[in-house]
Each structure stands twice: as structure tokens, then as C-alpha cells.
């Protein structure tokens, strides 16, 4: 036998290589025909995952780069839903009214607190009025300005000592707070409550007197566009001071908030409430005190006139208070505080 005839025509090693190549090629073809649902590597199940060659696929790297990840972080809720008034209302305790026994304005301090020579009333007027005019060298007491009243949507021209009737309202009235949690508070906490800007709004005096010390179950602003913000502020105050609501009050607030389910709580009381006025209140001439009969106090048209006379606040037991009981909006024995 010759040397050439001592070997087969094909070496066994090449036979194996060619056979495997044929199998792989067939599997690749099958994968392509099947829509690329499985790659050749997946079919064989033995190719290492770190192989530099990839089986054909219907998904390209460009598609993968533009496709969003399969797991994403949930979107944050809109800002109005965070700390919403409805959630805060649901967290408030619901109880009956406590007796009003022992209530007086003095339980919440003797009038407005003064800080750096500027009392709370002047600070609220400075916050709430637009077109403000101050006396020379005085940045505290507003002499003239415009109030866009949140309760009536009227544009009121304020003139210190003049005919305007602008008062500072406790959004949660002091008498209401006394019956819904304030009785065990310390005096310092009650004074803080009475002077907290979150609980104070400059408003039309007549609307303020109509409200008295009522809650949302007995009084709501005539300006319907402000009602959602009004009850949200009441909820924010009661949450801050851990006061409660009655069932009727809770339900009244819930009915208002049903029309504005995403109504947020006010974050603080330092910002002016933005109101678009619908009409202008008529300007009135500066009132003059009505001469009083002998032995009685003078009668004033409004609290600005009382302040202009240097008599505010009027306290029960004085002739001026007796002659001006109509200016004591909540009947607590202190008028024009």
C-alpha cells in the first residue's frame, strides 16, 4: 500500500467540524424562519453567555436603546395632591362641641401681639393690601391701600381712620376653637393661635360680623370662588393646632371640597391670598362719632373710626363698648381688637 492510500480521503477531525457547522447553520435558519423567537444559542443551550458572537434576532440594539426600561419608578403625584385638604380633613378628629363656659377674648391674649413696634393687625394689612401707601419713615402702618376682599370679591379702598370697613378675621374663630380643643392649651399657645398669619385674613367688616364665631356648617363666604381655599385654610389651622371638627362641620367642608378634590392646604400664612375682584365697593366718607347722650359713650360707624379716635379696642363694661356693641362681631366682650 502506498503512503497516499494509507489515509482516508477526509480526516475525522474535519468531518466533525463540518458536521457541527452544518447543524449550527440549520438551527440558525430555523430560528430565522420562526420569526427569531429563539436564538440558536438558546436552542442549543450550551453556548456560553459571554460569547462574542450573537445569534440573529428581530430586535436590534437601536430598538433597545430607544425602548423604555421594563421597570420604571412610579410618577410622583401632582403637587396639588400632596397634603391635600381632603386627606387632612379625613385625619381630623370628629367630636361634639365642648361647653363655651369660661370663654373670653382675654383667654387668647389682650388684643393683638406687637413685634418690633408693629402689631398683628398692621402686619396683616401690610400683607393683604395692594397699592399700599405708608407715612414717611413708617413701614408698618398702612395709611392707604386696596383690599381685594376674599369673602365678597369686592375691591375695597382702605383709608386708615376713614370710611373703609376692613377687619382682620380669625378664619377659625376664637370662640369656635375654644369649644373644639383650645381649653386645655397653655395661654402662650392660645396667644400664638390668635396671632398666627395662617389663621388671619383681612376682610370686609360687614361679612366678618355676619360670620361671627361660626364654622363652615353655619357660614361660608359669599364669594363662591374662594370657598375651597377658605375651608382648606380652616382644615390647615385645625390640623396645625390639633383642634377637632363637629360632624356637621366635617360634612360641610367635605361638600365644598367635593367640587375641588385636589385642593391643597395653604403652606403658610405669609403669602397674600390672590383674589380677582368682581366689583368695587363704594367709597364712604370718613365717619364722625355720633354725639352720645349724657352718661353714654359715643357711637361709631365702624372700627376704623374707633381706632382713629384712639379708643380701640372697646371692652365690655365701658360706655363706648355699650354704645357700640354692634362692632363686637363674635360677642366675646371685645370690639375692634
Buried (B, 14 or more C-beta within 10 A) or exposed (E): EEEEEEEEEEEEEEEEEEEEEEEBEEBBEEBBEEEEEBBBBEBEEEBEEEEEEEBEBEEEEEEEEEEEEEEEEEEEEEEEBEEBBBBBBEEBEBBEBBEEEEBEBBBBBEBBBBEEEBBBBBBBBBBBBEEBEBEEEEEBBBBBBBBBBBBBBBBBBBBBBBBBBBBBBBBBBBBBBBBBBBBEBEEEBBBBBBBBBBBBBBBBBBBBBBBBBBBBBEBBBBBEEBBBBBBBBBBBBBBBBEBBBBEBBBEBBBBBBEEBEBBBBBEEBEEBBEBEBEEEBEEBEEBEBEEBEEEEBBBBBBBBBBBBBEBBBBBBEEEBBEBBEEBBBBEBBBBBB
